[in-house]
């Protein structure tokens, strides 16, 4: 007998194909041709519910050039070591650190970037599903778009204040490989 996943999931199965663990979301059903009821698996708890959505972002429509902190707020607590961002069609990609930082509220990621004056930018958030909630649900993809004006922000402290943050929300300091234009955690096993 074979079980299928109703939602994208990484599944671990026993020898008789009974699901015994789900790393991400796992909702199980039998193939349509089978009339047999699903087996219960003792000790497996799968929380149902929607995946995380982007609740708010910074920057907005137009921001000063120079140092900018991208801020992405999700509607659910997130996992700090599961994320992905990359290029989006139709706009420039800023020079950013390799790794965003999840703040203490467990919902807000920040990423330090530099941007040029009078440019349009777009960043694909979760182009390869890596942003994952604390319950293991993958976030929906999102595109953050903004433009810059000719005012320049030079300091990190000023960039933090513009993003509605303070000095304790300092982003991590690892630069990405400038030629790749994508940064993400390793794929799930």
C-alpha positions in Angstrom: 0.0 0.0 0.0 1.3 3.5 -0.8 0.4 6.7 0.9 0.6 10.1 -0.8 1.1 13.5 0.6 -1.7 16.0 0.2 0.7 18.9 1.0 4.4 19.2 0.1 6.2 17.4 2.8 9.4 15.5 3.5 8.2 12.1 4.7 9.9 9.2 6.5 8.1 5.9 6.1 8.4 2.4 7.6 8.8 -0.7 5.5 5.1 -1.1 5.0 4.8 2.6 3.8 3.0 3.8 6.9 4.1 7.3 7.6 6.0 7.5 10.9 7.3 11.0 10.8 6.9 14.2 8.8 9.6 16.8 8.9 7.4 19.4 7.2 3.6 19.4 6.9 2.3 15.9 6.4 -1.4 15.2 5.7 -1.9 11.7 4.5 -4.5 10.0 2.3 -4.8 6.7 0.5 -4.7 6.5 -3.3 -8.1 7.0 -4.8 -8.4 3.4 -6.0 -8.1 2.0 -2.5 -11.1 1.6 -0.2 -9.0 0.8 2.9 -9.0 3.5 5.7 -5.7 5.2 6.7 -3.7 3.7 9.5 -3.3 5.6 12.7 0.3 6.3 13.7 1.0 6.6 17.4 3.0 9.5 18.6 2.9 11.6 15.4 1.5 15.1 15.8 1.0 17.2 12.7 -0.4 20.7 13.2 -2.7 21.7 10.5 -3.0 25.2 9.2 -1.8 27.6 6.6 1.9 28.3 5.9 3.3 31.7 6.9 2.6 34.8 4.9 4.5 38.0 4.7 2.6 40.4 7.0 4.7 43.6 6.3 8.0 44.7 4.7 10.4 47.6 4.7 11.3 49.4 2.6 8.2 50.8 1.1 7.8 52.7 -2.2 10.9 55.0 -2.1 13.9 55.1 0.3 17.2 56.8 0.5 20.1 55.2 -1.3 23.2 53.8 0.5 22.7 51.5 3.5 19.2 50.0 3.8 17.9 47.2 6.0 15.3 45.0 4.4 12.7 43.9 7.0 10.3 41.1 6.4 7.7 40.3 9.0 5.8 37.0 8.9 2.4 36.3 10.5 3.8 33.2 12.4 6.9 32.4 14.4 9.7 31.3 12.0 12.8 29.0 12.1 16.1 31.0 12.2 18.1 28.7 9.9 15.6 28.2 7.1 15.3 31.0 4.5 15.8 31.9 0.8 16.0 35.1 -1.2 17.1 36.0 -4.7 16.7 37.9 -7.9 13.3 38.9 -9.3 12.7 39.9 -12.9 12.3 43.5 -13.9 14.4 45.3 -11.4 17.9 45.5 -9.9 19.2 43.2 -7.1 20.8 45.0 -4.1 24.2 44.0 -2.7 23.2 42.2 0.5 24.7 40.2 3.3 24.5 36.4 2.7 22.4 35.6 5.7 19.3 37.4 7.1 18.9 37.5 10.8 15.7 36.4 12.6 15.0 38.9 15.4 13.9 38.0 18.9 10.2 38.2 18.1 10.7 35.1 15.9 8.7 36.7 13.1 10.9 39.4 11.7 13.9 38.9 9.5 16.4 41.7 8.7 19.0 41.9 6.0 21.6 44.6 5.5 22.0 45.8 1.9 23.5 48.7 0.0 21.5 50.3 -2.9 22.3 53.0 -5.5 20.4 56.2 -6.0 17.5 56.4 -8.4 17.1 52.7 -9.0 14.2 50.2 -8.8 14.9 47.0 -6.9 13.1 43.7 -6.4 13.9 40.8 -4.2 12.2 37.4 -4.4 11.5 36.2 -0.9 11.3 32.4 -0.7 11.9 31.6 -4.4 13.0 28.1 -3.4 10.8 27.2 -0.5 13.1 27.6 2.5 11.5 30.1 4.8 9.8 27.7 7.3 7.6 28.4 10.3 8.4 27.0 13.7 5.7 24.4 13.0 7.4 23.3 9.8 5.2 24.9 7.3 6.7 26.6 4.2 6.1 30.3 3.6 4.4 31.5 0.5 6.7 33.3 -2.1 6.7 37.1 -2.1 8.4 39.8 -4.1 9.6 42.9 -2.2 9.8 45.9 -4.6 11.1 49.4 -3.8 12.9 52.3 -5.4 15.6 54.7 -4.2 15.8 58.4 -4.3 18.9 60.7 -4.4 19.2 61.1 -0.6 21.9 58.9 0.9 21.9 57.0 4.2 25.5 56.3 5.2 25.3 54.8 8.7 24.0 51.5 10.0 22.3 53.3 13.0 20.3 55.6 10.6 19.3 52.6 8.4 18.1 50.8 11.5 16.0 53.8 12.6 14.5 54.2 9.1 13.4 50.5 9.2 11.8 51.0 12.6 14.5 49.1 14.4 17.0 49.8 17.1 20.7 48.9 17.7 19.8 45.6 19.3 18.3 44.5 15.9 21.7 44.6 14.2 21.8 42.3 11.1 24.5 39.6 10.8 27.7 40.4 8.8 28.4 37.8 6.1 28.5 39.1 2.5 27.2 36.9 -0.3 29.2 36.0 -3.3 28.5 39.0 -5.6 28.3 36.9 -8.8 25.5 34.6 -7.6 22.6 36.8 -6.9 20.9 34.3 -4.7 21.3 33.2 -1.1 19.5 30.4 0.8 20.0 27.8 3.4 20.8 24.2 2.4 17.8 22.2 1.0 16.0 20.0 3.6 17.4 16.5 3.8 
